[in-house]
Structures are given as C-alpha cells and as structure tokens.
Amino acid sequence: MTEQPLCRRLVGRTAVVTGAGSGIGLATARRLASEGANVVCADIDPDAGKAAAEAVGGTFVQVDVTDGEQVEALFKTAYDTYGSVDVAFNNAGISPPDDDSILETGLEAWKRVQEVNLTSVYLCCKAALPYMREQRRGSIINTASFVARMGAATSQISYTASKGGVLAMSRELGVQFAREGIRVNALCPGPVNTPLLQELFAKDPERAERRLVHVPVGRFAEAEEIAAAVAFLASDDSSFVNATDFLVDGGIAGAYVTPL
C-alpha cells in the first residue's frame, strides 16, 4: 500500500481501542496516534497490548472485555490519564473454529462468541457514554461486519448473529444520544488480511477461495484500510455520519456478479 498523507484531525483527543494488540485494532491504534490522538490500547494479551502502546506512545490497559468492572476501569483510566474520552473503538472480537454451521455449533461455543463479540460492545458503550455525555461530544465506533448485512453459506452462526446485534445496537444508541453530541456507528468491514483470518483460512483453503471470489476488487482488505475508515468516523470529518452501518467491504455488498 502507498503511504497515506498525514492528517492531524484528532490532536488532543483521547481514543480507547479494544483488541489493540493485533490486526485491525493495532493498525487503528497506529493511525489514530498518527493523527494526534492519545491512545489507550486495551487487550487481554499483556505482551501484545504493551507492545502496541509502546509503539504509539499510548497507555496499555489489560482487560477482559466481557468483565463489566474491568471495562469500567478501562475507560476510567483513559479519563484519569488524559482528561477525556472522545473516541471509543470497540473492536475486540473472536472467530473460533468451533463456531460453524448451526448444525455443528454447540451452545457453549455460541455463548462464548456472543459474550466477546456482542456483550463486550454493550459493556464498552455503557462505560464510555457517561464521559461523552458530560463532555457533550464523542464518537463510538463498534466493529460489526459485512455479514451483519449479508448471509453466507460458509456460516459462522454465532459470529454472524453477534455482528448483527452490534449493528442493531449501534443504530439505537446513535439515535438515542445524537442530540447530546454523540455519534455511534457500526463499522462493517469485509474480510481483512489479519492473523485471525489467516488462521481460519489456513485450516480450510476451500472456504477461503469461496469467499474471495465474491470480492469485486479481487483481494481481502488490509488492516490499514479499515483503520483509515475508523479515523474518519472518529474525526469531525464525519460529523453528520451517525447510526449507520459503515461498509468497508471492497464492494461485496453491492455485487451481483463479480469480474472474472
């Protein structure tokens, strides 16, 4: 990818990024920091999280995003350290191999994915909103997925359902708090070239090929491309973008037949 021109749209603002240790979270932490934000890097993995924070000159907080008290402590740390909570990128998520077709996926796998992918977003929004309401401003970006909008025969049933829940909740919160200066949007990436996707597809190359053929641009996204979308939604450049499903999918959701 070509180097992007430097933007400085987030100078002095505080951004909390969950799942900051790798993939989209790490790329976003770097992008937000490059735009001037104070970045709080949250991750359950202390080594990856600390490395991310060091790389962006930010603050690391180890957190299990399914634990309400830990999530509250995360946002309190952001406020106590930097004096505001301006951006919440609620991004942490999992896509385990035992989440598959509904015919194969057990109840424990279902619950685990719902807790990490959906309940964690509820907890993060609940913890961030009081600070943003006090400030009368803020941008919450919740990681959903293009699968919240589309069906797939290569199903990961709990993942898909959890992302649909993130999308619906983001819309509702965006409407509820809009007149308090707070925007809430669901970021809906297409397949992204991250360690999570690579691990999943290495185990099932046929599934990877079946998915890739539906991407009009002919490749998966890079994490930096998703991070650029997050930076836009975090900034005042998106001041009239609210309560929406912000698709960054290479055209998948608009495609009927893709190029040969």
Secondary structure, 3 states (H helix, E strand, C coil): CCCCCCCCCCCCCEEEEECCCCHHHHHHHHHHHHCCCEEEEEECCHHHHHHHHHHHCCEEEECCCCCHHHHHHHHHHHHHHHCCCCEEEECCCCCCCCCCCCCCCCHHHHHHHHHHHHHHHHHHHHHHHHHHHHHCCEEEEEECCHHHCCCCCCCCHHHHHHHHHHHHHHHHHHHHCHHHCEEEEEEEECCECCHHHHHHHHCCHHHHHHHHCCCCCCCCECHHHHHHHHHHHHCHHHCCCCCCEEEECCCHHHCCCCCC
